[in-house]
Amino acid sequence: MAGKTPFSNKHIKAIKLISLFVCINFGLKDFIINILFSILIFKANAIHLINIHLLGILFGIIIYLIAIIFDYGKSLQEDTDSIV
């Protein structure tokens, strides 16, 4: 079982990447599309903040907090491995 732990840098980076994807895809996707359409197609400067979905951003933040917990678990694992 040596070396098989969920608290590795690879897993932590993957969870952080997932949290970023969730924030962008579920929270900011419509907002970014609205900005691109306004600037590129309609040549307008109007930005509608109604297109930001706070629940998607909140879900992404919760996933990022899980990554922070995994990072703390990795440091605890390294401490216990150095003691043993």
C-alpha positions in Angstrom: 0.0 0.0 0.0 3.1 2.2 0.0 2.8 5.2 -2.3 -0.9 4.7 -2.9 -2.6 7.8 -1.3 -5.2 10.2 -2.6 -3.1 13.0 -1.1 -0.8 13.5 -4.1 0.1 16.6 -6.1 -1.4 15.1 -9.2 -4.8 14.6 -7.5 -4.7 18.1 -5.9 -4.0 19.8 -9.3 -6.7 17.8 -10.9 -9.3 18.8 -8.3 -8.2 22.5 -8.7 -8.6 22.2 -12.4 -12.0 20.7 -12.0 -13.0 23.6 -9.8 -11.9 26.1 -12.3 -13.8 24.2 -15.1 -16.9 24.2 -13.0 -16.7 27.9 -12.2 -16.2 28.8 -15.9 -18.7 26.3 -17.4 -21.5 26.6 -14.9 -21.0 30.1 -13.5 -19.4 32.3 -16.1 -20.1 30.7 -19.5 -23.2 32.8 -20.3 -21.5 35.9 -19.1 -18.4 35.3 -21.3 -20.6 34.6 -24.3 -22.6 37.7 -23.6 -19.4 39.8 -23.5 -18.1 38.3 -26.7 -21.4 38.8 -28.6 -21.6 42.4 -27.3 -18.1 43.3 -28.4 -17.6 41.3 -31.5 -21.0 41.1 -33.1 -23.1 44.0 -31.8 -20.2 46.4 -31.2 -21.9 47.5 -28.0 -20.4 48.0 -24.5 -23.4 46.7 -22.5 -22.6 44.0 -20.1 -25.4 42.2 -18.3 -24.4 40.8 -14.9 -27.6 38.8 -14.8 -25.8 36.1 -16.8 -23.5 35.2 -13.9 -24.8 32.1 -12.1 -23.7 32.3 -8.5 -24.7 28.7 -7.8 -22.2 27.4 -10.3 -19.4 29.7 -8.9 -20.3 28.6 -5.4 -20.1 24.9 -6.4 -16.7 25.6 -8.0 -15.5 27.3 -4.8 -16.6 24.3 -2.7 -14.6 21.9 -5.0 -11.6 24.2 -4.6 -12.0 24.0 -0.8 -11.9 20.2 -1.1 -8.6 20.6 -3.0 -7.3 22.7 -0.1 -8.4 19.9 2.3 -6.5 17.4 0.2 -3.4 19.6 0.3 -3.6 19.7 4.1 -4.1 15.9 4.1 -1.0 15.6 2.0 1.1 17.7 4.5 -0.3 15.6 7.4 0.6 12.4 5.4 4.1 13.6 4.9 4.5 14.5 8.6 3.3 11.0 9.7 5.5 9.3 7.1 8.6 11.2 8.3 7.8 10.2 11.9 7.4 6.5 11.1 
